[in-house]
Amino acid sequence: MRHYLGVAKKQGVTDEEIGAVEAIVMAVQGGRVKAQFAEAVAVTEG
């Protein structure tokens, strides 16, 4: 990850842009985990 951030900085990507992308990635991952949990609950409840 550090390598990619270093490359992004060299390409002129700002800290604000990196922060926005990180926020999007965390939101997507959170939604994926929530969906997996809901699926697991549905399977166990029958």
PDB file as gemmi writes it, atoms N, CA and C in Angstrom:
CRYST1    1.000    1.000    1.000  90.00  90.00  90.00 P 1                      
ATOM      1  N   MET A   1       0.823  -1.186   0.000  1.00  0.00           N  
ATOM      2  CA  MET A   1       0.000   0.000   0.000  1.00  0.00           C  
ATOM      3  C   MET A   1       0.872   1.256   0.000  1.00  0.00           C  
ATOM      4  N   ARG A   2       1.925   1.229   0.788  1.00  0.00           N  
ATOM      5  CA  ARG A   2       2.811   2.401   0.844  1.00  0.00           C  
ATOM      6  C   ARG A   2       3.400   2.702  -0.524  1.00  0.00           C  
ATOM      7  N   HIS A   3       3.744   1.637  -1.249  1.00  0.00           N  
ATOM      8  CA  HIS A   3       4.311   1.822  -2.590  1.00  0.00           C  
ATOM      9  C   HIS A   3       3.334   2.582  -3.476  1.00  0.00           C  
ATOM     10  N   TYR A   4       2.075   2.161  -3.456  1.00  0.00           N  
ATOM     11  CA  TYR A   4       1.078   2.795  -4.316  1.00  0.00           C  
ATOM     12  C   TYR A   4       0.825   4.236  -3.908  1.00  0.00           C  
ATOM     13  N   LEU A   5       0.838   4.512  -2.603  1.00  0.00           N  
ATOM     14  CA  LEU A   5       0.654   5.891  -2.154  1.00  0.00           C  
ATOM     15  C   LEU A   5       1.825   6.757  -2.588  1.00  0.00           C  
ATOM     16  N   GLY A   6       3.019   6.196  -2.538  1.00  0.00           N  
ATOM     17  CA  GLY A   6       4.197   6.930  -3.000  1.00  0.00           C  
ATOM     18  C   GLY A   6       4.112   7.250  -4.482  1.00  0.00           C  
ATOM     19  N   VAL A   7       3.684   6.286  -5.265  1.00  0.00           N  
ATOM     20  CA  VAL A   7       3.514   6.493  -6.704  1.00  0.00           C  
ATOM     21  C   VAL A   7       2.441   7.541  -6.966  1.00  0.00           C  
ATOM     22  N   ALA A   8       1.338   7.455  -6.227  1.00  0.00           N  
ATOM     23  CA  ALA A   8       0.253   8.419  -6.402  1.00  0.00           C  
ATOM     24  C   ALA A   8       0.748   9.833  -6.101  1.00  0.00           C  
ATOM     25  N   LYS A   9       1.502   9.987  -5.042  1.00  0.00           N  
ATOM     26  CA  LYS A   9       2.031  11.316  -4.696  1.00  0.00           C  
ATOM     27  C   LYS A   9       2.938  11.839  -5.800  1.00  0.00           C  
ATOM     28  N   LYS A  10       3.786  10.950  -6.360  1.00  0.00           N  
ATOM     29  CA  LYS A  10       4.674  11.368  -7.447  1.00  0.00           C  
ATOM     30  C   LYS A  10       3.883  11.791  -8.682  1.00  0.00           C  
ATOM     31  N   GLN A  11       2.704  11.221  -8.851  1.00  0.00           N  
ATOM     32  CA  GLN A  11       1.851  11.561  -9.998  1.00  0.00           C  
ATOM     33  C   GLN A  11       1.014  12.817  -9.734  1.00  0.00           C  
ATOM     34  N   GLY A  12       1.119  13.353  -8.526  1.00  0.00           N  
ATOM     35  CA  GLY A  12       0.417  14.588  -8.214  1.00  0.00           C  
ATOM     36  C   GLY A  12      -0.941  14.408  -7.566  1.00  0.00           C  
ATOM     37  N   VAL A  13      -1.234  13.211  -7.084  1.00  0.00           N  
ATOM     38  CA  VAL A  13      -2.502  12.969  -6.392  1.00  0.00           C  
ATOM     39  C   VAL A  13      -2.416  13.610  -5.010  1.00  0.00           C  
ATOM     40  N   THR A  14      -3.417  14.396  -4.652  1.00  0.00           N  
ATOM     41  CA  THR A  14      -3.392  15.120  -3.382  1.00  0.00           C  
ATOM     42  C   THR A  14      -3.825  14.230  -2.227  1.00  0.00           C  
ATOM     43  N   ASP A  15      -3.511  14.684  -1.012  1.00  0.00           N  
ATOM     44  CA  ASP A  15      -3.941  13.965   0.183  1.00  0.00           C  
ATOM     45  C   ASP A  15      -5.465  13.902   0.259  1.00  0.00           C  
ATOM     46  N   GLU A  16      -6.136  14.957  -0.173  1.00  0.00           N  
ATOM     47  CA  GLU A  16      -7.602  14.979  -0.162  1.00  0.00           C  
ATOM     48  C   GLU A  16      -8.173  13.914  -1.097  1.00  0.00           C  
ATOM     49  N   GLU A  17      -7.585  13.768  -2.260  1.00  0.00           N  
ATOM     50  CA  GLU A  17      -8.047  12.753  -3.209  1.00  0.00           C  
ATOM     51  C   GLU A  17      -7.809  11.351  -2.666  1.00  0.00           C  
ATOM     52  N   ILE A  18      -6.656  11.144  -2.069  1.00  0.00           N  
ATOM     53  CA  ILE A  18      -6.356   9.836  -1.475  1.00  0.00           C  
ATOM     54  C   ILE A  18      -7.329   9.542  -0.346  1.00  0.00           C  
ATOM     55  N   GLY A  19      -7.619  10.529   0.473  1.00  0.00           N  
ATOM     56  CA  GLY A  19      -8.571  10.358   1.574  1.00  0.00           C  
ATOM     57  C   GLY A  19      -9.957  10.009   1.071  1.00  0.00           C  
ATOM     58  N   ALA A  20     -10.371  10.648  -0.024  1.00  0.00           N  
ATOM     59  CA  ALA A  20     -11.692  10.360  -0.595  1.00  0.00           C  
ATOM     60  C   ALA A  20     -11.761   8.919  -1.085  1.00  0.00           C  
ATOM     61  N   VAL A  21     -10.720   8.462  -1.741  1.00  0.00           N  
ATOM     62  CA  VAL A  21     -10.690   7.085  -2.237  1.00  0.00           C  
ATOM     63  C   VAL A  21     -10.686   6.101  -1.069  1.00  0.00           C  
ATOM     64  N   GLU A  22      -9.918   6.391  -0.033  1.00  0.00           N  
ATOM     65  CA  GLU A  22      -9.896   5.514   1.144  1.00  0.00           C  
ATOM     66  C   GLU A  22     -11.284   5.421   1.782  1.00  0.00           C  
ATOM     67  N   ALA A  23     -11.990   6.543   1.856  1.00  0.00           N  
ATOM     68  CA  ALA A  23     -13.335   6.543   2.432  1.00  0.00           C  
ATOM     69  C   ALA A  23     -14.287   5.684   1.610  1.00  0.00           C  
ATOM     70  N   ILE A  24     -14.186   5.777   0.297  1.00  0.00           N  
ATOM     71  CA  ILE A  24     -15.038   4.969  -0.581  1.00  0.00           C  
ATOM     72  C   ILE A  24     -14.738   3.490  -0.393  1.00  0.00           C  
ATOM     73  N   VAL A  25     -13.469   3.138  -0.349  1.00  0.00           N  
ATOM     74  CA  VAL A  25     -13.068   1.738  -0.177  1.00  0.00           C  
ATOM     75  C   VAL A  25     -13.583   1.192   1.155  1.00  0.00           C  
ATOM     76  N   MET A  26     -13.475   1.981   2.217  1.00  0.00           N  
ATOM     77  CA  MET A  26     -13.959   1.519   3.517  1.00  0.00           C  
ATOM     78  C   MET A  26     -15.473   1.335   3.505  1.00  0.00           C  
ATOM     79  N   ALA A  27     -16.179   2.233   2.834  1.00  0.00           N  
ATOM     80  CA  ALA A  27     -17.640   2.110   2.765  1.00  0.00           C  
ATOM     81  C   ALA A  27     -18.048   0.863   1.994  1.00  0.00           C  
ATOM     82  N   VAL A  28     -17.372   0.594   0.894  1.00  0.00           N  
ATOM     83  CA  VAL A  28     -17.685  -0.591   0.091  1.00  0.00           C  
ATOM     84  C   VAL A  28     -17.395  -1.850   0.885  1.00  0.00           C  
ATOM     85  N   GLN A  29     -16.250  -1.884   1.543  1.00  0.00           N  
ATOM     86  CA  GLN A  29     -15.900  -3.060   2.341  1.00  0.00           C  
ATOM     87  C   GLN A  29     -16.894  -3.261   3.479  1.00  0.00           C  
ATOM     88  N   GLY A  30     -17.308  -2.176   4.110  1.00  0.00           N  
ATOM     89  CA  GLY A  30     -18.288  -2.270   5.188  1.00  0.00           C  
ATOM     90  C   GLY A  30     -19.601  -2.840   4.686  1.00  0.00           C  
ATOM     91  N   GLY A  31     -20.032  -2.405   3.516  1.00  0.00           N  
ATOM     92  CA  GLY A  31     -21.260  -2.931   2.925  1.00  0.00           C  
ATOM     93  C   GLY A  31     -21.137  -4.404   2.577  1.00  0.00           C  
ATOM     94  N   ARG A  32     -19.972  -4.792   2.108  1.00  0.00           N  
ATOM     95  CA  ARG A  32     -19.747  -6.199   1.755  1.00  0.00           C  
ATOM     96  C   ARG A  32     -19.818  -7.078   2.996  1.00  0.00           C  
ATOM     97  N   VAL A  33     -19.190  -6.635   4.079  1.00  0.00           N  
ATOM     98  CA  VAL A  33     -19.217  -7.397   5.333  1.00  0.00           C  
ATOM     99  C   VAL A  33     -20.646  -7.484   5.856  1.00  0.00           C  
ATOM    100  N   LYS A  34     -21.380  -6.386   5.785  1.00  0.00           N  
ATOM    101  CA  LYS A  34     -22.769  -6.379   6.247  1.00  0.00           C  
ATOM    102  C   LYS A  34     -23.616  -7.351   5.431  1.00  0.00           C  
ATOM    103  N   ALA A  35     -23.403  -7.385   4.120  1.00  0.00           N  
ATOM    104  CA  ALA A  35     -24.153  -8.300   3.258  1.00  0.00           C  
ATOM    105  C   ALA A  35     -23.808  -9.754   3.573  1.00  0.00           C  
ATOM    106  N   GLN A  36     -22.538 -10.045   3.807  1.00  0.00           N  
ATOM    107  CA  GLN A  36     -22.128 -11.396   4.148  1.00  0.00           C  
ATOM    108  C   GLN A  36     -22.733 -11.819   5.479  1.00  0.00           C  
ATOM    109  N   PHE A  37     -22.767 -10.912   6.433  1.00  0.00           N  
ATOM    110  CA  PHE A  37     -23.353 -11.223   7.735  1.00  0.00           C  
ATOM    111  C   PHE A  37     -24.844 -11.508   7.585  1.00  0.00           C  
ATOM    112  N   ALA A  38     -25.543 -10.672   6.821  1.00  0.00           N  
ATOM    113  CA  ALA A  38     -26.977 -10.872   6.615  1.00  0.00           C  
ATOM    114  C   ALA A  38     -27.242 -12.218   5.936  1.00  0.00           C  
ATOM    115  N   GLU A  39     -26.408 -12.590   4.992  1.00  0.00           N  
ATOM    116  CA  GLU A  39     -26.559 -13.879   4.309  1.00  0.00           C  
ATOM    117  C   GLU A  39     -26.338 -15.031   5.285  1.00  0.00           C  
ATOM    118  N   ALA A  40     -25.324 -14.909   6.137  1.00  0.00           N  
ATOM    119  CA  ALA A  40     -25.049 -15.954   7.116  1.00  0.00           C  
ATOM    120  C   ALA A  40     -26.194 -16.109   8.101  1.00  0.00           C  
ATOM    121  N   VAL A  41     -26.764 -14.995   8.526  1.00  0.00           N  
ATOM    122  CA  VAL A  41     -27.898 -15.039   9.449  1.00  0.00           C  
ATOM    123  C   VAL A  41     -29.100 -15.707   8.777  1.00  0.00           C  
ATOM    124  N   ALA A  42     -29.356 -15.363   7.528  1.00  0.00           N  
ATOM    125  CA  ALA A  42     -30.486 -15.933   6.798  1.00  0.00           C  
ATOM    126  C   ALA A  42     -30.322 -17.451   6.646  1.00  0.00           C  
ATOM    127  N   VAL A  43     -29.117 -17.905   6.407  1.00  0.00           N  
ATOM    128  CA  VAL A  43     -28.869 -19.345   6.239  1.00  0.00           C  
ATOM    129  C   VAL A  43     -29.077 -20.073   7.559  1.00  0.00           C  
ATOM    130  N   THR A  44     -28.586 -19.486   8.642  1.00  0.00           N  
ATOM    131  CA  THR A  44     -28.707 -20.157   9.940  1.00  0.00           C  
ATOM    132  C   THR A  44     -30.132 -20.130  10.493  1.00  0.00           C  
ATOM    133  N   GLU A  45     -30.901 -19.125  10.100  1.00  0.00           N  
ATOM    134  CA  GLU A  45     -32.283 -19.043  10.582  1.00  0.00           C  
ATOM    135  C   GLU A  45     -33.237 -19.880   9.745  1.00  0.00           C  
ATOM    136  N   GLY A  46     -32.757 -20.288   8.584  1.00  0.00           N  
ATOM    137  CA  GLY A  46     -33.567 -21.181   7.748  1.00  0.00           C  
ATOM    138  C   GLY A  46     -34.476 -20.455   6.899  1.00  0.00           C  
TER     139      GLY A  46                                                      
END                                                                             
